[in-house]
Amino acid sequence: MQKEINTVELRNLKIEDYKELKNSMVKAYSEIDGAYWKETEIRKLLKTFPEGQLVIVVDGKVIGAALSLIVKYKTAITNHNYEKITGNYTFSTHDPSGEILYGIDVFIDPAYRGIRLGRRLYDARKELCEQLNLKSIIFAGRIPNYTENSNDFTPKEYIEKVKLRDIHDPVLSFQLSNDFHVIKVMKNYLEGDTSSKDYAVLLEWNNIYYDKSPKLINARKPVIRLGLVQWQMRPLANLEALFEQSEFFIDVVSGYGSDFVLFPELFIAPLMADYNHLSEADAIREIARYCDPIQKKFSEFAISYNINIITGSMPYLEDGNLYNVGFLCKRDGTFEMYTKIHITPNEVQYWGMIGGSQIKTFDTDCGKIGIMICYDVEFPELSRLLSDEGMDILFVPFLTDTQNGYTRVKLCAQARAIENECYVAIAGCVGNLPKVNNMDIQYAQAAVFTPSDFAFPSNGIKAEATPNTEMTLIVDVDLDLLKKLHEHGSVRILKDRRHDLYQIKKLK
């Protein structure tokens, strides 16, 4: 049974982590007797190459690690065993002038496998390789399922079978899925690895940004991938049906390496069908009780699929007041709530909603973002305040019934992108929803808008979905282009404001 997870942190290893590191390693290599690093060895490794030692921390506990050295390319590809490549466990083979990041170990506590935490370690190792401007990552991987197939296949044949997915190997299959390629097979690599029949596969991942000439590489991720969900309104039997449909979309956009997924405003409205015998105001208050379970489930999805989730919006009751809120569920396990500030006349008349009172940006692992719900985007003052706080991407979940309403959202979103020199992503619901009062028809077209300058599309539209059709829209946005725009654009709106004549400020 999978453990419940609240927070996930990826960071460098510290010597204070040793006890937890050892426990996790013993569990991970239970089939190999005595397969764990001694504390003296870890101290030596941290002294030798501290930035190359990474750990995954779940709820304050170290549950996995990726350990590395830097070596010369010739050293990495020449026949060697584990003892030799680690300098008889002294790490004397580490060479800061080398061009290869050599992976000497990676493991995850078995109790935490199956939720893509190992992939995070590999992704972090790849980022480190790029930041240090190293040619590639090389390591020798075990093939623990080979012992079951050794009578039928040679190591070479076994590897080919794994490549073709005729055979699953828990280590090799994972490496191949992470863009590693096979260099060669090595014999007698790791003493005591009977499940691999003493074989190992030398694997490599190439850094396409490698440059032989030294240069600084920006540690911040410049290109962010956005996944927008254009949600089809449909009858939903219960909350589990909502989760099932939501997970489908999260899985899809996560599979394409998206950093964010955006759901529309009030996409949970089909759940009101069970309360159609009540007034509109009472019905929407009934589904407000789903708010907490949705936040909890989406936080679990954020961790499992390694993606930041913007949950659109949903009704929320607090002290008898009804708000329109959503959650930013981050992939580190934390979450923050945002509230619709401006309430439409329809929301007031039929549901008795009131507006929130907090205006703020959100810090993420992909930079600073803003989130405004539908009608909010029609008020330029609000986004300007967020822009002043450093917002790079503005997300706008919306719900509009007619093309008129959608046009207001679209054109205002485009204006916000230009005047604030940022990207704006919008996503709404489509289709009809019978048997739910006040939610009969929807019209939407998800899109990503950009500033209007030479580095961006001439019409200011990065991408648009097909109108009124359920689909996802996956779009890359380059934050470095915004930095250049701020300083060197044809026009420089943020810099050229006349603060001597006017200003916008928060009152609370």
Secondary structure, DSSP 8 states (H G I E B T S, - for coil): -------EEEEE--GGGHHHHHHHHHHHTTTSTT-S--HHHHHHHHHH-GGG-EEEEETTEEEEEEEEEEE-HHHHHSS--HHHHTTTTT-TT--TT-SEEEEEEEEE-GGGTTSSHHHHHHHHHHHHHHHTT-SEEEEEE--TTGGGTTTT--HHHHHHHHHTTSS--TTHHHHHHTT-EEEEEEES-STT-GGGTTEEEEEEEE-TT--SS-----SS--EEEEEEEEEE----SSHHHHHHHHHHHHHHHHHTT-SEEE--TTTTGGGGGGGTTS-HHHHHHHHGGGHHHHHHHHHHHHHHTT-EEE---EEEEETTEEEEEEEEE-TTS-EEEEE--S--HHIIIII-B--------EEETTEEEEE--GGGGG-HHHHHHHHHTT--EEEEEE--SSHHHHHHHHHHHHHHHHHHTSEEEEEEEEEE-TTSTT--EE----EEE--SSTTS-TTSEEEE--TTS-EEEEEEEEHHHHHHHHHH-SS-TTTT--TTT-------
